[in-house]
Amino acid sequence: MLVLLAALALAETPPPAAAAALVSASDVAAPDAAPAPVERTFAERVEEAITVRRGGDVEAARALLVALEPLVPAAELTNYLYQRGICEELAYRPESALAFYDRAIELAGPNALDARFRRVLVLEELGMYAPALEEVRAIDRARGLSADDAITVSLQRGITELASGKRRVGIKRIQAALDLTEGGDTHRYLRAKARFHLARALLDEADALPLTGDEKRIVRNLEGRATRIKAAEQQIIALAALREPEWVLQSLVSFGDSYVRLADALAKAPAPKRLTDPQEEIYRAELVKKAGNVRTKAYHAFDQGVAVATRLAWESPVVTVLQERRAVLQAER
């Protein structure tokens, strides 16, 4: 290796002046003329932006598309608007993304159906579940969907139904679509998103079980919480296998939040009425200890999320959420 590097260094060393003087002007060949640059088509330049975006640099892709705006031919306008919408969506500018998708849909070009689907994702992200559900239902009724597209739409429809409060039908639809893709490597992003929503539904159910009332009720609800948290963990294990960082991080936020709420509920749980004052004091101290252990679990969930994001150099608003949640618990330790 050292020999090679030395050879390269010698090759880069300019010839001494004496040696240069021995070379006559007539011995020096004229350089070949540089080839004329090949003019790329508009479609090729859009493809370049798509490649850049898929490589992870959304802002650079957006800049390439913005530069092309004055040059858009009529035949390419729908695709151009659609690609602009994707860049805005991935850059967390949902209102701008909707504007581009709406224009693409109005033109009814070849990307119109795809734009409608992406519009559903943005509406859901904004918490506008009613129009998102209406749109995804209409897409589900569209003719000519391929088998893969049908699974994609079913997954998103189930997610939207679940998010909008239609829990039973949403969970059933998601599970049916997941069964069709189990063991395969397709639809990874939406499968991960679906499993996140299933996990969050279980954690929401756990959080809704109050640790109040008589002792039997508290024990029963505490067991119910533990069962649901365990089931949510199984969903996250399946989610992690799909290697979709955004949904792994989102799930760690949800787990940490659920643990915090459990810790708060434990700390406030009433003592059994039959206890004497000294016994109640011991009981309270034990509850505080257990609540502290649960808060430590929450801290580890947030800390793990920050570590994963750092390792992957992942940039997303959820990373800020994880950092802020971790900082709060760190200050309490």
C-alpha positions as CSV (number, residue, x, y, z in Angstrom):
1,M,0.0,0.0,0.0
2,L,2.9,2.4,0.9
3,V,4.6,1.6,-2.4
4,L,1.3,2.3,-4.3
5,L,0.8,5.6,-2.5
6,A,4.4,6.6,-3.2
7,A,3.9,5.8,-6.9
8,L,0.7,7.9,-7.0
9,A,2.6,10.8,-5.4
10,L,5.3,10.6,-7.9
11,A,2.8,10.5,-10.7
12,E,1.3,13.7,-9.5
13,T,4.7,15.5,-9.2
14,P,5.2,18.1,-12.0
15,P,8.3,17.5,-14.2
16,P,11.4,19.5,-13.3
17,A,12.1,22.6,-15.5
18,A,15.1,21.0,-17.2
19,A,13.1,18.0,-18.3
20,A,10.3,20.3,-19.6
21,A,12.8,22.2,-21.6
22,L,13.7,19.1,-23.5
23,V,10.2,18.7,-24.8
24,S,9.7,20.8,-27.9
25,A,6.4,22.5,-28.7
26,S,6.0,20.3,-31.7
27,D,6.1,17.2,-29.5
28,V,3.1,18.3,-27.6
29,A,-0.2,17.0,-29.0
30,A,-3.1,19.4,-29.1
31,P,-5.8,18.4,-26.6
32,D,-8.9,16.8,-28.0
33,A,-11.9,19.0,-28.2
34,A,-14.3,18.4,-25.3
35,P,-17.4,16.5,-26.4
36,A,-20.5,18.6,-26.6
37,P,-22.8,18.1,-23.6
38,V,-25.8,16.0,-24.1
39,E,-29.0,17.9,-23.4
40,R,-31.2,15.9,-21.0
41,T,-34.9,15.7,-21.4
42,F,-37.2,17.3,-18.8
43,A,-38.3,13.8,-17.7
44,E,-34.7,12.8,-17.1
45,R,-34.1,15.8,-14.9
46,V,-37.2,15.0,-12.9
47,E,-35.9,11.4,-12.5
48,E,-32.7,12.9,-11.2
49,A,-34.6,14.7,-8.5
50,I,-36.5,11.5,-7.6
51,T,-33.2,9.7,-7.3
52,V,-31.8,12.4,-5.0
53,R,-35.0,12.3,-2.9
54,R,-34.8,8.5,-2.5
55,G,-31.2,8.9,-1.5
56,G,-32.4,10.9,1.5
57,D,-31.8,14.5,0.5
58,V,-35.3,15.8,0.2
59,E,-34.3,19.5,0.2
60,A,-31.8,19.0,-2.6
61,A,-34.5,17.2,-4.6
62,R,-37.0,20.0,-4.0
63,A,-34.4,22.5,-5.2
64,L,-33.9,20.6,-8.4
65,L,-37.7,20.5,-9.0
66,V,-38.1,24.2,-8.2
67,A,-35.5,25.1,-10.8
68,L,-37.5,23.1,-13.3
69,E,-40.7,24.9,-12.7
70,P,-40.4,27.4,-15.6
71,L,-39.7,24.6,-18.0
72,V,-42.5,22.2,-17.3
73,P,-44.2,20.9,-20.5
74,A,-47.9,20.4,-20.4
75,A,-47.6,16.6,-20.8
76,E,-45.3,16.4,-17.7
77,L,-47.3,18.8,-15.4
78,T,-49.2,16.1,-13.5
79,N,-46.1,14.1,-12.6
80,Y,-44.2,17.3,-11.8
81,L,-46.9,18.5,-9.4
82,Y,-47.0,15.0,-7.8
83,Q,-43.2,14.9,-7.3
84,R,-43.3,18.4,-5.8
85,G,-46.0,17.3,-3.4
86,I,-44.0,14.3,-2.2
87,C,-41.0,16.6,-1.5
88,E,-43.2,19.0,0.5
89,E,-44.8,16.1,2.4
90,L,-41.4,14.5,3.3
91,A,-40.1,17.9,4.3
92,Y,-43.0,18.2,6.8
93,R,-44.8,21.0,5.0
94,P,-48.3,19.3,4.8
95,E,-50.3,22.3,3.7
96,S,-48.0,22.9,0.8
97,A,-48.0,19.2,-0.1
98,L,-51.8,19.2,-0.2
99,A,-51.8,22.2,-2.6
100,F,-49.6,20.3,-5.1
101,Y,-51.6,17.1,-4.8
102,D,-54.9,18.9,-5.3
103,R,-53.6,20.5,-8.5
104,A,-52.3,17.1,-9.7
105,I,-55.7,15.6,-9.0
106,E,-57.5,18.3,-10.9
107,L,-55.5,17.6,-14.0
108,A,-56.7,13.9,-13.9
109,G,-53.4,12.7,-15.4
110,P,-51.6,9.4,-14.9
111,N,-50.5,10.3,-11.4
112,A,-53.9,11.5,-10.2
113,L,-54.7,8.3,-8.3
114,D,-51.3,8.3,-6.6
115,A,-51.8,11.9,-5.6
116,R,-55.2,11.1,-4.1
117,F,-53.5,8.4,-2.0
118,R,-50.7,10.7,-0.8
119,R,-53.4,13.2,0.0
120,V,-54.9,10.7,2.4
121,L,-51.6,10.4,4.2
122,V,-51.3,14.1,4.6
123,L,-54.8,14.6,5.8
124,E,-54.3,11.8,8.4
125,E,-51.0,13.5,9.5
126,L,-53.0,16.7,10.0
127,G,-55.6,14.9,12.1
128,M,-58.3,15.4,9.5
129,Y,-59.6,11.9,9.7
130,A,-63.1,12.4,8.3
131,P,-61.9,13.7,4.8
132,A,-59.0,11.2,4.9
133,L,-61.4,8.3,5.4
134,E,-63.8,9.5,2.7
135,E,-60.9,9.8,0.3
136,V,-59.4,6.4,1.0
137,R,-62.8,4.7,0.8
138,A,-63.3,6.3,-2.7
139,I,-59.9,5.0,-3.8
140,D,-60.7,1.6,-2.4
141,R,-63.7,1.5,-4.8
142,A,-61.7,2.5,-7.8
143,R,-61.5,0.0,-10.6
144,G,-58.3,-1.5,-12.0
145,L,-56.3,-1.6,-8.8
146,S,-53.6,-4.2,-8.9
147,A,-53.3,-6.8,-6.1
148,D,-50.4,-4.9,-4.6
149,D,-52.3,-1.6,-4.8
150,A,-55.3,-3.2,-3.2
151,I,-53.2,-4.3,-0.2
152,T,-51.7,-0.8,0.1
153,V,-55.1,0.8,0.1
154,S,-56.5,-1.8,2.6
155,L,-53.7,-1.1,5.0
156,Q,-54.1,2.6,4.8
157,R,-57.9,2.4,5.0
158,G,-57.6,0.3,8.2
159,I,-55.1,2.7,9.7
160,T,-57.4,5.7,9.0
161,E,-60.4,3.8,10.3
162,L,-58.5,3.0,13.5
163,A,-57.2,6.5,13.9
164,S,-60.7,8.0,13.4
165,G,-62.2,5.9,16.2
166,K,-63.6,3.0,14.1
167,R,-61.5,0.6,16.1
168,R,-63.1,-2.8,15.5
169,V,-63.4,-2.5,11.7
170,G,-60.0,-0.8,11.4
171,I,-58.2,-3.5,13.4
172,K,-59.9,-6.3,11.4
173,R,-59.0,-4.7,8.1
174,I,-55.4,-4.1,9.1
175,Q,-55.0,-7.7,10.3
176,A,-56.5,-9.1,7.1
177,A,-54.0,-7.1,5.0
178,L,-51.1,-8.0,7.2
179,D,-52.0,-11.7,6.8
180,L,-51.7,-11.4,3.1
181,T,-48.1,-9.9,3.3
182,E,-46.8,-12.0,6.3
183,G,-43.3,-13.3,5.6
184,G,-42.8,-11.2,2.5
185,D,-40.7,-8.0,1.9
186,T,-43.4,-5.9,0.2
187,H,-45.4,-3.0,1.7
188,R,-42.8,-2.6,4.5
189,Y,-43.5,1.1,5.2
190,L,-47.3,0.7,5.5
191,R,-47.0,-2.6,7.4
192,A,-44.8,-0.9,9.9
193,K,-47.2,2.0,10.2
194,A,-50.1,-0.4,10.6
195,R,-48.3,-2.3,13.4
196,F,-47.5,1.0,15.1
197,H,-51.2,1.9,15.1
198,L,-52.2,-1.5,16.4
199,A,-49.6,-1.1,19.2
200,R,-50.8,2.4,20.0
201,A,-54.4,1.2,20.2
202,L,-53.4,-1.4,22.7
203,L,-51.5,1.2,24.7
204,D,-54.5,3.5,24.6
205,E,-56.6,0.7,26.0
206,A,-54.1,0.2,28.8
207,D,-54.0,3.9,29.7
208,A,-57.8,4.0,29.9
209,L,-57.8,1.4,32.8
210,P,-57.9,3.6,36.0
211,L,-56.0,2.5,39.1
212,T,-58.8,3.8,41.3
213,G,-61.6,2.2,43.3
214,D,-61.4,-0.8,45.5
215,E,-58.4,-3.1,45.8
216,K,-59.8,-5.8,43.5
217,R,-60.5,-3.3,40.8
218,I,-57.1,-1.8,41.0
219,V,-55.4,-5.2,40.8
220,R,-57.7,-6.2,37.9
221,N,-56.9,-3.0,35.9
222,L,-53.2,-3.3,36.7
223,E,-53.2,-6.8,35.2
224,G,-55.2,-5.5,32.2
225,R,-52.7,-2.8,31.6
226,A,-49.8,-5.3,31.8
227,T,-51.5,-7.6,29.3
228,R,-52.1,-4.9,26.8
229,I,-48.6,-3.5,27.1
230,K,-47.2,-7.0,26.5
231,A,-49.4,-7.3,23.4
232,A,-48.2,-3.9,22.2
233,E,-44.6,-5.0,22.7
234,Q,-45.2,-8.0,20.3
235,Q,-46.5,-5.6,17.7
236,I,-43.4,-3.5,18.0
237,I,-41.1,-6.5,17.7
238,A,-42.8,-7.4,14.4
239,L,-42.6,-3.7,13.4
240,A,-38.8,-3.5,14.1
241,A,-38.2,-6.5,11.8
242,L,-39.5,-4.4,8.9
243,R,-36.6,-1.9,9.4
244,E,-38.6,1.3,9.1
245,P,-36.9,3.8,11.4
246,E,-39.7,6.4,11.6
247,W,-42.2,3.9,13.0
248,V,-39.7,2.3,15.4
249,L,-39.1,5.8,16.8
250,Q,-42.8,6.6,16.9
251,S,-43.4,3.4,18.8
252,L,-40.8,4.2,21.4
253,V,-42.4,7.6,22.0
254,S,-45.8,5.9,22.5
255,F,-44.2,3.3,24.9
256,G,-42.4,5.9,26.9
257,D,-45.6,8.0,27.2
258,S,-47.6,5.0,28.3
259,Y,-45.0,4.1,31.0
260,V,-45.1,7.7,32.2
261,R,-48.9,7.6,32.5
262,L,-48.7,4.2,34.3
263,A,-46.1,5.7,36.8
264,D,-48.4,8.7,37.5
265,A,-51.4,6.4,38.0
266,L,-49.4,4.2,40.4
267,A,-48.2,7.1,42.4
268,K,-51.8,8.4,42.9
269,A,-53.4,5.0,43.5
270,P,-55.3,4.9,46.7
271,A,-54.2,2.7,49.6
272,P,-56.5,-0.1,50.8
273,K,-58.9,1.1,53.4
274,R,-58.1,-1.6,56.0
275,L,-54.5,-0.4,56.4
276,T,-53.3,1.3,59.6
277,D,-51.5,4.6,59.3
278,P,-48.0,3.0,59.6
279,Q,-49.0,0.3,57.1
280,E,-50.3,2.9,54.7
281,E,-47.0,4.8,54.9
282,I,-45.1,1.6,54.0
283,Y,-47.6,1.0,51.2
284,R,-47.2,4.5,49.8
285,A,-43.4,4.2,49.9
286,E,-43.6,0.9,47.9
287,L,-45.9,2.5,45.4
288,V,-43.5,5.4,44.9
289,K,-40.7,2.9,44.4
290,K,-42.6,1.0,41.8
291,A,-43.7,4.2,40.1
292,G,-40.0,5.2,39.9
293,N,-39.1,1.9,38.3
294,V,-41.8,2.4,35.7
295,R,-40.5,5.9,35.0
296,T,-37.1,4.4,34.5
297,K,-38.6,2.2,31.8
298,A,-40.0,5.3,30.2
299,Y,-36.6,7.0,30.2
300,H,-35.0,4.0,28.6
301,A,-37.6,3.9,25.8
302,F,-36.9,7.6,25.0
303,D,-33.1,7.1,25.4
304,Q,-33.2,4.1,23.1
305,G,-35.1,6.1,20.5
306,V,-32.5,9.0,20.6
307,A,-29.7,6.4,20.3
308,V,-31.3,4.8,17.3
309,A,-31.9,8.1,15.6
310,T,-28.3,9.2,16.3
311,R,-26.8,5.9,14.9
312,L,-28.9,6.2,11.7
313,A,-28.4,10.0,11.4
314,W,-32.2,10.1,11.2
315,E,-33.9,13.5,11.0
316,S,-37.5,13.9,11.8
317,P,-39.8,15.8,14.3
318,V,-40.2,12.6,16.3
319,V,-36.4,12.8,17.2
320,T,-37.0,16.2,18.8
321,V,-39.9,14.7,20.8
322,L,-37.8,11.8,22.0
323,Q,-35.0,14.2,23.1
324,E,-37.5,16.5,24.9
325,R,-39.2,13.6,26.7
326,R,-35.8,12.1,27.7
327,A,-34.6,15.5,29.1
328,V,-37.7,15.8,31.3
329,L,-37.2,12.4,32.9
330,Q,-33.4,13.0,33.1
331,A,-34.1,16.1,35.2
332,E,-36.2,14.0,37.6
333,R,-33.6,11.3,38.2
